[in-house]
Amino acid sequence: MRRVLIVLTALLAAGCSPPTGREPSIGREPSIGSIAPTRTVVVDDVPVLLPEGLGEVRLGARLADLRAAGEIGEAVEDVTANCPVHALAKTRGRVAVADGEVARIRVEARVRTPEGLRLGDSRARLRELYPDVVADPHRFTVDVTGNTRYEFYFLGGGDTVTAIGTGRPDSGC
């Protein structure tokens, strides 16, 4: 029995020797430059603010419907707004309401645009992704459709995006 165990140990040791650098290969050796990625896929769970809105909260949605669905909360005080403002229920942000409908949406937590601009990105990145962006006294804006625009905020005049919104410029809000 001992002899069988010694033979088995010797056979196992012979099969588990360290690599010598001259292992046999089948066919041609691959070239390092011969394989190139064709597409990079980023798995991302950051919510996307589309020009139309975020999730169920859409421009033109009725305030009563969003409240009933639990998407928005009660009115909040915003001295900078020309319209009633309600807090978003599922993320940090708010909606401005005109004539009972959502006219503007502003998100201040975990959001990005379809083009990839995120909270925390720089003004340079904003201009890279949106070369037609225009600065006004309160924000940067870029038209995305005939009656919709993205709004980018830099709280305190800093260099990083602190909020991203979408809205209808003709709403009065």
N, C-alpha and C positions, 0 to 999 in steps of 0.2 A: 504494500500500500504506500509505504514511504517512497519507494522508487517511482511509482506512478505520479505521485505528487511533485517530486523533483523534476521529472520529465515535463509535466504540464507547466510548471513554473518557468522552466527554461524556454519552452515554446512561446509562452505568453511574453516573456521578456524580449525575445527575438522579434516578435511582431510589433512591439511598442518602442522601438528604438527612436532616438531623436532624429529630426530631419537632417539630411546631409546637404541639401541644396541641389541635389541631382536626382530628384524624384522623377519617375517616368511621366511623360506627358503624352496625351493622345492628340495627334494632329499638330496643327501649327500653334506656336506660342502667341497669346493675345498681345496686341500692341496697346500700350497705355493710351495713346491718342486715338485709338480706333473706336472707342465707345464714348459717345457724347449724349447728354440728356437732350431730349427733344422738347420737353415741357416740364416746368416746375409746377407742382400742385401744392397749394398751401391749404392745410386743413384749418379752418378758422370758425370759431363759434361766436365771434363778435357780431352783434346784430347790425344789419345793414339799413341805413336810412336811405330809402329811395326818394326820388323827387315827389312821389305821391304820398309818402308817409312811412311809418314804422309799424310793422305788424298790422293790427286792426285799426290803429290810429292813422287815419288818412285825411288828407286835405279834403274839405267838403263834407266830412262825416258829421252827422247830427250829434250835438252835445248830449241830448237825451239818450240816444242809442249807445254812445260810448260809456256814459254813466251807468246805464243798465247792464252793460257787459263787464263792468268793473275795470275798464281801461283808464278812466280818469277819476280824480278825486274832486273834492270841493274847490271852490274858488280860492285863490291865493292872492295876496297883495303883491303887486308889481307896479311901482310908481313910474317905471319906464314904458309901460304898455299903454296903448290907446284903446284897448279892448279888454273885456274880462279875460282873466287868465286862470287856468285850472292845472293842477299838478297831474303829471302822469302817474298812474298807479303802479306800473311794473318796472319802471326805471326812473332815475333822477332826471327830471325835465319838466316841461310844461307845454300847454297848448294855449294859443290865443284864439278867442271865439268872436266871430262877427255874424250877426243875424242868426244865431243858434247853430252855426257850423264852424268847424275847425278851419282857421285861416292861416295859422302858422304853428309849426311844431319845432320845439327846441329841446335837444337832448344833451345832457351834461355828464353822462356816464356810459362807458363801454359801447361805443358806436363807431361805425365807419361808413363811408360812402361806397358805392359800387366801384369807384375808381381806386379805392384803397386809402383815402385820407382818414386818419384816426385822431381821436383826442390825444394830445401830446405831440403831434407832428408840428413841424416848424412852418414859418411863413414861406421859406424857400420851397419846402415840399408842397405847400398849398399852390404856389405859383407854378411849380413843375407839373402838377396834375391838372390845374385849372389856369392856363395862361391868360384867359380872358377875365379873370377875377378883377373886381373893382372895389376899391376901398371907399367907404363913406364914414362919417364921424362915429358910427356905433359898431360897425362890423365890416366884413368883406362879403361881397355877394357875387354870384355868377348865375346868369340865366341858363336854365336847363331845358325849359320848354317855353312856349309862348307866354304862359301865364304862371310859371313856377320858377322859383330860383332857390339855390342853396345859399345859406347864410353861415358864415364862419366867424366865431367870436374868439378874441384874445383878451381875456380878463386882465385888467390892470395894465394893458399895453405891452404885455410880455411877448415872447416869441413863440409860444406854444398854443396850439388850438385848445380852448377850454370848453367849447360847446359847438355843436353843429346843428343847423336847423334847415327847414324847408318851409317855403311859404308862397303866398300869392301877393305880389307887390301891390295889386290894385284893391286889396281888402280893406285898407285903412288901418290895419293893425301894425 
